[in-house]
């Protein structure tokens, strides 16, 4: 009898430890790129080096700087900040304001994507315009400025939730091989269109595409993809390329 009780106790302990390990894996940054990996993905993404054929290998990301001056950030499924890096050797040569935007894009892409619906921040653009169904979403969860850090310094509240909602290109959700969402990637430092190109390419290089593939939540441009009109429409930017193909330029206000 004592042996049976002891065996049952051991079994319960093992199951408890296994359950705890699974919970810890879900709540930490396991399965997500490290800072050095994300840096290399951002650099390669700007020129399309090593990306899938669908994403325009060997082509620029377009925009003002060709996608070469980026902040990148990753959050886990809980929305906790795991990684934030710049793609340049000199981090001061990336727009300082892009740090908060990249972190908020990562949070947004993760926050509004589920299994299996991947929703990039680019696809939220039209929904939040006046007269549309999600108008005001941008104001629902402000970014916490405590998550800002010196470009080459310590800080940034890693392991905490910074929030922020950004509804233009540059944020993509991250999925594991089983098709389950595990976090979000945010990129900022160029036009919103170039940011999206770099983000989806970096995700592809990391092998964390959604179940529908690297283009499942691709940016949709009104001038290039209509008719028919799309509820996911996003305006073009300066020097817009999509998967290596020129799309157009942002037009001046009338």
Residue pairs with C-beta under 8 A, 6 or more apart in sequence:
25 31
26 77
26 78
27 76
27 77
27 78
27 80
28 76
29 74
29 76
29 80
29 82
29 83
29 183
31 176
31 182
32 74
32 76
32 82
32 83
32 174
32 182
32 183
32 208
33 41
33 74
33 83
33 206
33 208
34 83
35 83
35 84
35 85
37 206
38 72
38 74
38 83
38 85
38 185
38 202
38 206
39 72
39 85
39 86
39 87
41 72
41 201
41 202
41 205
41 206
42 70
42 72
42 85
42 87
42 187
42 198
42 202
43 68
43 87
44 50
44 51
44 201
44 202
44 205
45 51
45 61
45 67
45 197
45 198
45 199
45 201
45 202
45 205
46 60
46 61
46 66
46 67
46 68
46 70
46 87
46 198
47 58
47 59
47 60
47 61
47 66
48 55
48 56
48 57
48 58
48 59
48 60
48 61
48 201
48 244
49 57
49 58
50 57
50 205
51 57
51 201
51 204
51 205
52 204
52 214
54 213
54 214
54 215
54 243
55 200
55 201
55 204
55 214
55 215
55 243
55 244
56 241
56 242
56 243
56 244
56 245
57 244
58 244
59 241
59 243
59 244
60 66
60 67
60 241
60 244
61 67
61 190
61 194
61 197
61 198
61 201
61 241
62 191
62 193
62 194
62 197
62 237
62 239
62 240
62 241
62 246
63 190
63 191
63 193
63 194
63 195
63 197
63 237
63 238
63 239
63 240
63 241
64 190
64 191
64 194
64 238
64 239
65 189
65 190
65 194
66 190
66 194
67 189
67 190
67 194
67 195
67 197
67 198
68 87
68 88
69 86
69 87
69 88
69 93
69 94
69 95
69 189
69 190
70 86
70 87
70 88
70 94
70 98
70 102
70 187
70 188
70 189
70 190
70 195
70 198
71 84
71 85
71 86
71 87
71 94
71 95
71 98
71 99
71 101
71 102
71 187
71 188
71 189
72 83
72 84
72 85
72 86
72 87
72 102
72 185
72 186
72 187
72 199
72 202
73 81
73 83
73 84
73 85
73 99
73 102
73 103
73 105
73 106
73 185
73 186
73 187
74 81
74 82
74 83
74 84
74 106
74 174
74 183
74 184
74 185
74 186
75 81
75 82
75 103
75 106
75 107
75 110
75 161
75 183
75 184
75 186
76 82
76 110
76 182
76 183
77 110
77 181
77 182
77 183
78 161
79 107
79 110
79 111
79 161
79 163
79 184
80 158
80 159
80 160
80 161
81 103
81 106
81 147
81 156
81 157
81 158
81 159
81 160
81 161
81 162
82 158
82 159
82 183
83 158
84 99
84 102
84 103
84 149
84 156
84 158
86 94
86 151
86 189
87 94
87 189
88 94
91 151
91 152
92 151
92 152
94 151
94 189
95 188
95 189
96 151
98 188
98 189
99 148
99 149
99 151
99 188
100 143
100 145
100 147
100 148
100 164
101 166
101 170
101 186
101 188
102 170
102 186
102 187
102 188
102 189
103 143
103 147
103 162
103 164
103 186
104 143
104 162
104 163
104 164
104 165
104 166
104 171
104 186
105 121
105 164
105 166
105 170
105 171
105 184
105 185
105 186
105 187
105 188
105 195
105 199
106 171
106 183
106 184
106 185
106 186
107 141
107 143
107 161
107 162
107 163
107 164
107 165
107 184
107 186
108 121
108 124
108 164
108 165
108 166
108 167
108 171
108 184
108 186
109 119
109 120
109 121
109 171
109 172
109 173
109 184
109 185
109 186
110 173
110 174
110 181
110 183
110 184
111 141
111 165
111 184
112 119
112 124
113 119
113 173
113 181
113 184
113 210
113 217
114 181
115 175
115 179
115 180
115 181
115 211
116 179
116 210
116 211
116 212
118 172
118 173
118 175
118 181
118 210
118 211
118 212
118 216
118 217
119 173
119 217
120 169
120 171
120 172
120 173
120 196
120 199
120 200
120 217
120 218
120 219
121 166
121 167
121 168
121 169
121 170
121 171
121 172
121 186
121 196
122 168
122 169
122 170
122 171
122 192
122 196
122 217
122 218
122 219
122 220
122 232
122 234
123 217
123 219
123 220
123 232
123 234
124 134
124 137
124 167
124 168
125 167
125 168
125 169
125 232
125 233
125 234
125 235
126 132
126 230
126 231
126 232
126 233
126 234
127 133
127 134
127 135
127 137
127 167
127 231
128 134
128 135
128 136
128 137
128 138
128 167
129 135
137 165
137 167
138 165
138 166
138 167
139 165
140 165
141 163
141 164
141 165
142 163
142 164
143 162
143 163
143 164
144 157
144 161
144 162
144 163
144 164
146 157
146 162
147 156
147 157
147 160
147 162
148 155
148 156
149 155
149 156
166 186
168 192
168 234
169 192
169 193
169 195
169 196
169 199
169 219
169 234
169 237
170 186
170 187
170 188
170 192
170 195
170 196
170 198
170 199
171 184
171 185
171 186
171 187
171 199
172 184
172 185
172 196
172 199
172 200
172 203
172 217
173 181
173 183
173 184
173 185
173 210
173 217
174 181
174 182
174 183
174 184
174 185
174 203
174 206
174 208
175 181
175 182
175 208
175 209
175 210
175 211
176 182
176 208
177 207
179 210
179 211
181 210
182 208
185 199
185 202
185 203
185 206
185 208
186 199
187 195
187 196
187 198
187 199
187 202
188 195
189 195
190 198
191 237
191 238
191 239
191 240
191 250
192 234
192 237
193 219
193 234
193 236
193 237
193 240
193 241
193 242
193 247
194 237
194 239
194 240
194 241
196 219
197 241
197 242
197 243
200 214
200 215
200 217
200 218
203 209
203 214
204 214
209 216
210 216
210 217
215 243
218 242
218 243
219 234
219 242
220 230
220 232
220 233
220 234
221 233
221 234
221 235
221 236
221 240
221 242
221 247
221 248
222 229
222 230
222 233
222 234
222 235
222 236
223 236
223 247
223 248
224 236
224 242
224 247
224 248
225 233
226 233
235 250
236 247
236 248
236 249
236 250
237 249
237 250
238 249
238 250
239 249
240 246
240 247
240 248
240 249
240 250
241 247
